[in-house]
Amino acid sequence: MLPPAMSDRTAEPSPDAERRSSLISPRSSFTRAKRYAPAIAFFGGFAWDALTLGQSIKSTDLFILLGYLAGAAAILVALGRGLTFRGSRYLNTVLQFFFGGIFSALFIFYFLSSSDLPGYLVVLILGGLLIGNEFLQNRYSELTVSWAFFTMSAIMFFNFALAHLFRSISTVWFYLGTLVAVLLVLALRQISRGERSSVKPSFAVAALMLVLHAFNAIPPVPLVKKEMLIAHEVRRSAAGYTARVESSPLRFWRSSAGTFHRGSDQRVYCFTSVFIPNGIATTIRHRWQQSVDGGWREMGVVPFRIEGGRTSGYRGYTYKSNVTAGKWRVIAESESGAAIGIVTFRVVEGTAKTRTIKL
């Protein structure tokens, strides 16, 4: 009886054996970890901002953002000059972390200052950049994209940094900040020998920001609305402000109800609390409007002066007499006309059930 024929093929490992081998391979583990590095850098920048930035803009926040901006500028110059050194292959990931930190901080700040649709559109743009930043690591080596991102970051940073620095809120600081940002990009690109990149998208970004600002679509940072409500009466004493308001138990997140029951010859009060950094003085306007034939008719504009410094916000109020039944709104706006807050309510004839709250 002949012995069984011997095969010259080597036995192939089973799929399970291959899977176990790949799981314990240091190289494959490093490859998988490297794949998630952009997401880790992105969420790291966002988490750091969530821990270090407060609900209002402080000087320390500006230094944090300045550090992000300076770090991004240094990396862009290094990439433009083609510098290589130990760890230089991680420059794109670090740049992504800085951009993630910048855009998440700007998202937080501009969201706090937004109150109407145009302002929220700008915040949505920042949110899109914040999300898109996660997927653009490989594109950062194409410096045209990076300079465009940097331009927008710098413009929106200088928008409120100059207001802090000069203790003033004025339209001129936005235009000056835009100019400074564009000049900074041109200077850094010259230092980085940026023949491989184009600044045309950066100019397009600056032009877009100027157009948005012309239509009051840029939120009025560093002003942040803290509270805005409609009341039957507002009183000020040495202990602070109190208000008599209607409130619906079904809308517990609002301090006042959306319906105002008005008696004869009764005033309607609008109370607003706005945070503004210490040392800055400006004027806030209450613009009273009534809905007529599908549009909003101007019924009066009342200004009041504020000075910054209170963490809980500077408080003020205006009132309107001879208010007729119908839909109304009050817009709190800055001197430039940018909306800080909007409260909408309906006036009906009747007796109100009110309660007194401390403001």
C-alpha positions in Angstrom: 0.0 0.0 0.0 1.5 3.3 -1.1 1.9 6.1 1.5 -0.4 9.2 1.0 0.9 11.8 -1.4 2.7 14.7 0.2 1.5 18.2 -0.9 4.2 20.8 -1.5 1.8 23.7 -0.5 2.3 25.4 2.8 -0.8 25.3 5.0 -2.6 28.7 5.0 -3.5 30.2 8.4 -7.2 30.3 9.2 -9.1 33.6 9.0 -9.4 33.6 12.8 -5.7 33.2 13.2 -5.1 36.2 10.9 -7.6 38.3 12.8 -6.0 37.5 16.1 -2.6 38.3 14.7 -3.7 41.7 13.4 -5.3 42.5 16.7 -2.0 42.1 18.5 0.2 43.7 15.9 1.8 46.9 17.2 2.0 48.3 13.7 -1.7 47.7 12.9 -2.6 49.2 16.3 -0.6 52.3 15.5 -2.2 52.5 12.1 -5.7 52.4 13.6 -4.7 55.0 16.2 -3.3 57.3 13.5 -6.6 57.0 11.6 -8.5 58.5 14.5 -5.9 61.2 15.3 -7.7 64.0 13.4 -11.0 63.3 15.3 -9.1 63.2 18.6 -7.4 66.6 17.7 -10.7 68.1 16.7 -12.7 67.0 19.8 -9.7 67.8 22.0 -9.8 71.4 20.8 -13.5 71.6 21.3 -13.4 70.0 24.8 -10.6 72.3 25.9 -12.7 75.3 25.0 -15.7 73.9 26.8 -13.6 73.6 29.9 -11.7 76.9 29.7 -14.2 79.4 28.2 -17.1 80.8 30.3 -20.6 82.0 29.3 -19.3 85.5 28.8 -16.2 86.8 27.1 -13.3 87.6 29.4 -9.7 88.9 28.8 -8.3 85.4 29.5 -10.5 84.0 26.8 -8.9 86.4 24.3 -5.4 85.3 25.3 -6.5 81.6 24.8 -7.7 82.5 21.3 -4.6 84.6 20.6 -2.5 81.5 21.5 -4.5 79.4 19.0 -4.1 82.0 16.3 -0.4 82.4 16.9 0.1 78.6 16.9 -1.8 78.2 13.6 0.3 81.1 12.1 3.6 79.5 13.2 2.6 76.1 11.7 1.4 77.7 8.4 4.8 79.5 8.1 6.6 76.2 8.8 4.5 74.3 6.2 5.0 77.1 3.6 8.8 77.0 4.0 8.8 73.2 3.8 10.6 72.9 7.2 11.3 69.3 8.3 12.3 68.2 11.7 11.5 65.5 14.2 7.8 65.5 14.6 7.1 67.7 11.5 4.8 65.0 10.1 2.3 65.9 12.9 2.1 69.6 11.9 -1.2 69.1 10.1 -2.7 67.4 13.1 -1.6 70.1 15.4 -2.9 72.7 13.0 -6.2 70.9 13.0 -6.3 71.1 16.8 -5.7 74.9 16.7 -8.4 75.4 14.1 -10.7 73.2 16.1 -10.0 75.3 19.2 -10.5 78.6 17.3 -13.7 77.7 15.6 -15.3 76.1 18.6 -14.5 79.2 20.7 -15.9 81.5 18.0 -19.0 79.3 17.7 -19.6 79.6 21.4 -19.0 83.4 21.5 -21.0 84.3 18.4 -23.8 81.9 19.4 -24.1 83.8 22.8 -24.4 87.1 20.9 -26.9 85.9 18.3 -30.6 86.6 18.5 -32.0 86.7 15.0 -31.9 84.7 11.8 -28.9 86.5 10.1 -26.8 86.1 13.2 -27.6 82.4 13.5 -26.7 82.0 9.8 -23.2 83.2 10.7 -23.1 80.8 13.6 -24.2 78.0 11.3 -21.2 78.9 9.0 -18.9 78.6 12.0 -20.6 75.3 12.9 -20.0 74.0 9.4 -16.4 75.0 9.6 -16.1 73.3 13.0 -17.5 70.1 11.6 -15.6 70.4 8.3 -12.3 70.9 10.2 -12.5 67.2 11.2 -12.2 66.1 7.6 -9.7 68.6 6.2 -6.5 67.5 7.8 -5.0 66.3 4.5 -6.1 69.5 2.8 -4.2 71.7 5.2 -1.0 70.8 3.3 -2.7 72.7 0.4 -2.0 76.1 2.0 -4.6 78.0 0.0 -7.4 76.3 2.1 -5.4 76.9 5.3 -4.9 80.6 4.6 -8.6 81.0 3.9 -9.4 79.4 7.3 -6.9 81.5 9.0 -8.3 84.7 7.4 -11.8 84.1 8.7 -10.4 83.1 12.2 -8.4 86.3 12.4 -11.2 88.6 11.2 -13.7 87.2 13.7 -11.1 87.3 16.5 -10.1 90.9 15.9 -13.8 91.8 15.7 -14.2 91.6 19.5 -10.5 91.7 20.5 -10.2 95.4 19.4 -13.4 96.3 21.3 -11.8 94.9 24.4 -8.5 96.6 23.8 -9.9 100.1 23.1 -12.9 99.8 25.5 -15.3 100.7 22.8 -18.0 99.1 20.6 -18.0 100.7 17.2 -18.4 99.6 13.6 -14.9 101.0 12.9 -13.3 98.2 14.8 -14.8 95.6 12.5 -13.4 97.2 9.4 -10.1 97.8 11.1 -10.0 94.2 12.3 -10.7 93.0 8.8 -7.9 95.1 7.4 -5.5 93.9 10.1 -6.4 90.3 9.4 -5.8 90.6 5.7 -2.5 92.4 6.2 -1.4 89.7 8.7 -2.2 87.0 6.2 -0.2 88.8 3.5 2.8 89.3 5.8 2.8 85.7 7.0 2.5 84.3 3.5 5.4 86.4 2.4 7.5 85.1 5.3 6.5 81.5 4.4 7.5 81.9 0.8 4.0 81.0 -0.3 4.4 80.6 -4.0 2.5 77.3 -3.8 -0.6 79.0 -2.3 -3.1 81.6 -3.4 -4.6 84.4 -1.3 -7.6 85.0 -3.6 -9.8 82.8 -1.4 -8.6 84.8 1.6 -9.7 88.0 -0.1 -13.0 86.4 -0.9 -13.5 85.5 2.7 -12.8 89.1 3.8 -15.2 90.5 1.2 -17.9 88.1 2.4 -17.5 89.2 6.0 -17.8 92.8 5.0 -21.0 92.1 3.1 -22.5 90.2 6.1 -21.5 93.1 8.4 -23.1 95.6 6.1 -26.4 93.7 6.5 -26.0 93.5 10.3 -25.6 89.7 10.0 -22.5 89.6 12.2 -23.6 89.1 15.9 -22.6 92.1 18.0 -19.9 90.5 20.1 -18.8 91.1 22.8 -22.4 92.1 23.8 -24.2 89.0 25.2 -27.9 89.1 26.1 -28.5 87.6 29.5 -32.3 88.1 29.9 -35.1 89.8 28.1 -38.8 89.8 29.2 -42.1 91.6 29.0 -43.7 92.8 32.3 -46.7 94.6 33.7 -44.4 96.6 36.0 -40.7 96.9 36.7 -39.3 98.5 39.9 -35.8 99.4 40.9 -34.7 99.6 44.5 -31.4 99.5 46.5 -31.8 95.7 46.5 -32.1 95.4 42.7 -34.9 95.0 40.2 -38.3 93.3 40.6 -40.9 92.7 37.9 -44.5 91.7 37.8 -45.0 89.2 35.0 -47.3 86.7 33.5 -45.8 83.3 33.1 -47.0 80.0 31.6 -46.2 76.8 33.4 -46.0 75.1 30.0 -43.1 77.4 29.0 -41.0 77.2 32.1 -37.9 78.3 30.3 -39.3 81.8 29.8 -39.5 84.4 32.5 -42.6 85.9 31.0 -45.5 84.6 29.0 -46.1 85.1 25.3 -49.5 86.7 26.0 -49.9 90.0 27.7 -53.3 90.7 29.2 -53.8 94.4 29.2 -56.1 96.6 31.2 -57.2 100.1 30.3 -54.3 102.6 29.9 -51.8 100.0 31.2 -48.1 100.3 30.3 -46.1 97.4 28.8 -42.6 97.1 30.1 -39.6 95.5 28.4 -36.7 94.5 30.7 -33.2 93.6 29.2 -30.0 92.4 30.9 -26.9 92.5 28.7 -23.3 91.5 29.5 -20.6 93.8 28.4 -16.9 93.7 29.3 -15.6 95.9 32.0 -14.7 99.4 31.0 -16.9 99.5 27.9 -19.7 101.9 27.6 -22.4 101.9 24.9 -26.0 102.6 24.2 -28.7 100.0 23.8 -31.9 100.7 22.0 -35.3 99.1 22.4 -37.2 99.1 19.1 -40.9 98.6 19.6 -42.8 97.2 16.6 -46.3 96.0 15.9 -47.4 93.5 13.3 -49.6 95.2 10.7 -50.7 93.6 7.4 -48.1 90.9 7.5 -45.2 93.3 8.3 -43.7 95.1 11.3 -44.5 98.8 11.8 -42.2 101.0 13.8 -43.9 102.2 17.0 -41.0 103.9 18.8 -37.3 103.6 19.6 -36.1 104.2 23.2 -32.3 104.3 24.0 -30.6 103.8 27.3 -26.9 103.9 28.3 -25.0 101.0 29.7 -21.5 100.4 31.2 -19.8 97.0 31.4 -18.5 95.1 34.4 -21.4 93.1 35.9 -21.1 89.4 35.4 -24.9 89.0 35.5 -25.3 91.8 33.0 -26.2 95.4 33.0 -29.9 95.9 33.4 -32.3 98.4 32.0 -35.9 98.8 30.9 -38.3 100.9 28.8 -42.0 101.0 28.6 -44.7 101.7 26.0 -48.1 103.4 26.7 -51.3 103.2 24.6 -50.5 99.7 23.4 -53.3 98.3 21.2 -54.3 94.6 20.9 -52.2 92.5 18.5 -48.8 91.0 17.9 -45.8 93.0 19.1 -42.1 92.6 19.4 -39.2 94.5 21.0 -35.7 94.4 19.5 -32.8 95.2 21.8 -30.1 96.4 19.4 -26.6 97.9 19.6 -25.6 101.4 18.3 -24.8 99.9 14.9 -28.3 98.4 14.6 -27.2 94.8 15.2 -29.9 92.8 17.2 -28.8 91.7 20.7 -32.2 90.2 21.6 -35.8 89.9 20.4 -38.9 89.2 22.5 -42.2 88.6 20.7 -45.6 88.7 22.5 -49.3 89.2 21.9 -51.4 91.9 23.6 -55.0 91.0 24.4 -57.7 92.7 26.5 -58.4 91.1 29.8 -57.3 90.7 33.4 -53.9 89.2 34.0 -52.7 86.7 36.7 -49.3 87.9 37.6 -46.4 87.1 39.9 -43.5 89.1 41.2 -40.0 87.9 40.3 -36.6 89.2 41.4 -34.3 90.2 38.5 
